[in-house]
Amino acid sequence: MTAPTRREEAARATIELDTNELPRGPWVFARQVRDPEQEPEPGALVEVLDASGRFVGHALWNPGSDIRLRFLSRGRKNDLDRPREFLLRRIKLADDLRRKVLRLDQDHDTYRVVHAEGDDLSGLVIDRLGDALVCEYHSLGFYRLREDIEAALNTLYPGFEVAHRVPANAARSEDFQPDEEPELAERILHENGLAYPVAPAFGHKTGWFCDQRDNRRRIAELAAGRDVLDLCCNQGGFALNCARAGAKRVRAVDLDEKVLERAQRAAALNELEIECIHDDVFPFLRSLGKPRPNLVILDPHKLVGSRERLEEGLKKYSDFNTLAFASVAEGGILATFSCSGSLDEPSFIGMLFQAARRAGREIKLLSQLGAGPDHPQRPDFSRSRYLKGAIFQVL
């Protein structure tokens, strides 16, 4: 989709809210809008009016999703006169934070360029993975604007490959199917001084968990001389950082053979030794013998897909962590994480306390963790703090 003509701008559809009180955050749900007399095309860029007919901003419209509107801009009616230029400005602002302020590109070639709501681009995620940029769409509206997004990225990162990916859960919730599947070759990424073979746009998320970069380094600071167990290890990020930091023994467990194979290749590439174990974490922990590890890392995939499935997901987290607490040697460390945006931090920490009691272990909370600063958070949108972690001493 390219920038509209003046005639198209004049004909831009409007959507009315059911109140004069603007909703907090960038999302507007179905119950908060009036049914339009003439419904815009799904994914269209629309003008939003309050119940009194006053202009309040621009948003992406999707009648097939419970999130009817995703605000892009509030207050200025000319902000979206030229959508392609608007997107370039907004994406450049996000990129400047990463490269000019945080200077992440000086030590890494993998980081998040755009963090959806945290960068005021609700439903759009962009990760840099080496010389590739992976755009992940959680919004039909942004998927329709992907040509404009790619044009902006070509300006900011000339010569980089750009892939467009729609996760299966986003396709369901936004009620559309992508036109094509991404095809990018594997490349070597560099993070915290380690090299990893990664296939951009494949597997979980964009192909690499940029959000755990700082936590991998933080946990490695505790690893020297320890027996380390990395559960749900994916491509071995925690395991390799711990091995380099001087861990006595490192085991990495995952049920996905493809990611384990990449973890093993990464170990060889960095001349480090880790033991990759293809197994389901539950039976593995139940059959774990002695001596028990004294540093355990648990980083499962998202277990709470929506608020409607919160209770079910919390039970899975509790079962995982009960076994993990029980597996740690006395005086050892458990670092545990959740990447479920529907699970808030107080509920996560409360669940962990209960899991420790179920396991019959005394614990001390040493630290709470989150995503790196390339994953900024909106104070009025708690879901932007989706990654939560905690470090415990287990007695």
N, C-alpha and C positions, 0 to 999 in steps of 0.2 A: 504494500500500500504506500503510495507516494503522497506528497503534500496536496491537499485539495485546492481546487480553483476558488476564486472569489465567489462564484455562483454556488459551489458546493458549501462553502463556509456559511453563506446566507441561509442555506437550506438545512443546516445542521440541526438534528433533532434535539428536542428538550425532554427531560425527565423531571417530574416534580416529586419532591419529598412530601411526606405526610405531616410534616411539622415545620415550624420556623426555627426549631432548635437543631443545630447541625450535629450529626453524630461524631463522637470522638474517633480518631483514627481514620484510616483510609478506606475502610470497608463500609458499605451500606447494604443491608440485607433486604430480602424481598418484602418483609413486613413493614419496612420503613419507607417504601415508595408507593406512589399512586400508579395504578395501571394506566399506561399511556393510551391516548385515543388512537394514535397511529404508532405502532411499535417499531422502533428502529431495528436495523439489521443486527443480529447477534455479533458482538465484538466491536460495534461501532463506537466512535468517539462522540460523546454527547455533551450538551450543556445541561447543567443541573440547576434547578430552581427550587427555592423553598416553598412552603405551602402558600405564601403570599405572592408568589410569582417573581420573586427577586432572584437575580443571578447570584449563584454562590460558587461556581467552579466548573471544571471540566472533569469528565470521568469516562472510563471504559464500561460499556453496557453489555450485560449478558443475561437474557431472560431464561437461559437454560441452567443457570447456577443460582444457588441460594444467595451468593454474594452478587447482588444485582449490579452494583456500581463499585468501581475501584477508582478513587480520586487520583488524578494526576496533578491538578493545580486548583487552588482556591483563590477567589478574590478578583483576579485580573482577567477581563473578558478577552483580551488580545493575546494571552499566553500561548494559546494553541492555534493561532492564525496559520502558522507554518509548522506542522507536527514534526517534520524531519529536523528542522533547526532546533526545535524545543528538545527533542530527544538527544541530539548531539550535545546541547548545553548541559542537560541533566546528567547524561552519562559521563561527560568530561568532568563535571563537578565531583562525581563519585570516584572517577579514576585519579583525579588530582589528590584526593585524600590518601589513596593507596601509594601513589608514586612520589608525590611532592611533599606530603606531610609525614606519612608513616615510612616512606622510602623502602617499601617492601621489596621492590625489584632489585635492590642492591645486594640482597642476600638470598633471595628465592626467585624462582621463575614460576611459582604457583601461588595464587592468592585469589580472593574474591574481588572482582571489579565492581559488581553491582549486587547489593543485598536486598533486593525487593523493597518491602515496606521501609526498611532501615535507611534506604537511599531515596525514598519518595517515588519509587517505581514499582508499585504494588503488583506482584505476580510475575516479576522478571528477575531472574538470577543469571549472572554472568561470571564464570570463573575463567581465570587464565591458567592454562595447563601447558607450560613450555611455550612453544610457538603456536599454540592453538587457543581459541576462545570458544567456550561452550556456553551457549545461551539455553537456559532451561525455563520453559514457559509454564506458569501456573495460572495463566490468564489467556482466554481466547483473544481478547483485544490486543494484547501484546504480540501474540502469535501472528495476527493479521498485519501487524506493523513490523514484521521481522526484516523486510527489505530495508526499511528506514534504520532499524537497529544495526543491521550489518553495515550499512553505509557509514554510520557513526563510528563503528568499530574499525572500519577500514581507514578512517581518518586518524584515529587515535593509535592504532596498532597496524601500520601498513605492512603488508606481506604476511600477516598471520592468517591461518586458516580459521574459518568460523563455522561452527556446527550449531544446528537448531534441534533441540530435544524437548519432547513433551513426556513427562512421567505418566505412567498408566493411571495413577490415582488422580492426577490433574486432568487428564482426558475425560475421566468419568465425572468428576465434580464440575468441570466446565462444559461438559456435554459436546465434545467435538473430537475428531480424530485427526492427527497430523497428516499432512500430504505426503511426507517422505520420512525415511529413517536416516539418521546421520551416518556418514562413513568417513572416519578419520583413522589414519594409521597410528599404531603404537609409537610412543616417543619416550625419551628419558627425561624425567622431571628432577628438579633439584630443590630440596627443602632442608633447612637446618644442617647443611653440609653433607647430606646424603643424597644418593641418586636412586630413582625408582623407575622401572618400566611401567608405563601407564597407558591405557587405551582411553583417550578422551571420549566422553559422551556414552560410554558403555558401563554397565554394572550399576551400582548404587549412585544416586545423585548425578553429578556431572562426570564421574569417573575417578574422582579423588576427593578425600575429605579435607578440604582446605581449613575447615573450622577447628580442627584439632592440632594445627601446627604448633601453637604455643604450648598446649597441654602435653604434646609429645616431648617437647624439650623439658617442661617442668617435671614430668614423671621420671624422665631419665636422670634427673638430678638425685633421685632417691635410689637408683638402681645399682650403684657400685657394690660389688660383692654379694649381691642378692640372687636368690633363685626366683626368676621372673616367670609368671604365667600370664600370657596375653590372650584373653578370651574374646571371641568374635573379632579376630585380629584383622580381617579384611586383607589388605596388601602389606601388612607387617609394619606399619608406621611406628607404633609404640615399641614393638619387639626390637626393631633395628636401632632405634634411639637408645634403648636400654642396653643392647649388646655393645654398642660403641662406648657407652658410659662405663663399661667395666663390670656388667652383671656376670655372676659366676655361671649361671645357666639361664637360657631363654627358651621357653616353649611357646609356640604360637598356634592357636586352635581356631579352626573355622570349618564350616560345612561346605563352603564353596571351593571346589577344586581349582577353579580358574584363578581366583585371587591368591590362593595358597601357592600356586605355581609362580605367580609374579612375585610373591614375597620371597620365595626361595631364590629366584633369579636376582632380586634386589640384594639379598644377603651376599650372593656370589659377587655381584657387581661392586659391593662395598667392602669385600673381603672380611665379612663378619659371619659368625656362626650362630645360627638359630635352628631349633628343631621344629619343623612344620608338621602339625598333626591334623589330619582330615577326620573330623568327628563332630557330632552334635554336642554342644556344651553341656546339656543336662546329663546324659549318660556318662560323659567324660568326667564331670565333677563327682557324680555319685560313685564312680569306681576309682577315684583318685586315691592312691595310697600314700604312704609316708616315705621320706620326709615331705611335709607339706611346704609349698612355696611361701616365701615371706614377702613377695610383692606380687599382687594379683591386680590385673587391669580388666575391667568388664565394660565393653563399649558395643552393646547390641544395636541392631537396626531399629528403626522407629516401631514401637510396639503399640502406640496409641495413635490411630489414624484420624480420629475425630472425637469430639466431646461425647458423642453418643456411645462410643466404645471405650470410654475412659475407665470404667470399672473393670472391664475385661483386660485392658492393657495394663492397668495397675497390678492386677493379680499376676500377670506374666513377669512384670518387673520384680515383684516381690519374690516370686519363685526363683528367678535368676539370682537375685542378690542374697537370698537366704543360703543358697548353695555356695555362692562366692564367699560370703562371710565365714561359713563353716570350713572352707578350704584353706584359709590363711593360717599360717603358723603363728603361735602365740607371740605377740609383740610385733607382728608383721603389718603390712600396709595393704589396704584395698583402695584402688582408685576406680570409681564407677560413674557411668554416664547415662544420660537420656537425651535423645535428639527429638523427642516428641513435643511439638509446639503446643499441643492441647493439654499437656501436663505442666502445671505451674510449679515453680521452684519449691514453695512451702510443702506442697503435696508430695513432691519427689523426696525431699529430705525426711518428711514424716514417714513415708513408706520405707525408707532405708533404716530408720530407727526401729520400726516394727520388724523388718527382716532380720536385723541383728538379734532382736529378742527371740524370734523364732529359731534362729541358729544357736541360741544359747551363748552368745558372745557379748562381752563388754566392749564398747567402742569409744573412741575419742575422735571428734570431728576436728581435723587439722586445717582444712581449707575447702572453700567452694570455688568452682571453676566455671568458665563459660567459653564462648567462642572468642577468637582473636579480634582485634580492633577493626579488621576489614569486614567484620559483621556488625556494623553499628545498630543500635537499638533505639526505637522510638519510645519515649516515656509513656505515650498514650496508646501503645500497642504492644502488650506483653508478649505476644507470640513471636515478636522479633528476637526475643531471648529464648530461642527454642532449645539451644544446647545448654545442658546443665550437668555439672559434675561435682564430685565430692571426694576428698581424700580422708580416709580414716586410719587410725591405728586400731588394730584389732587385738584384744587381750583375752 
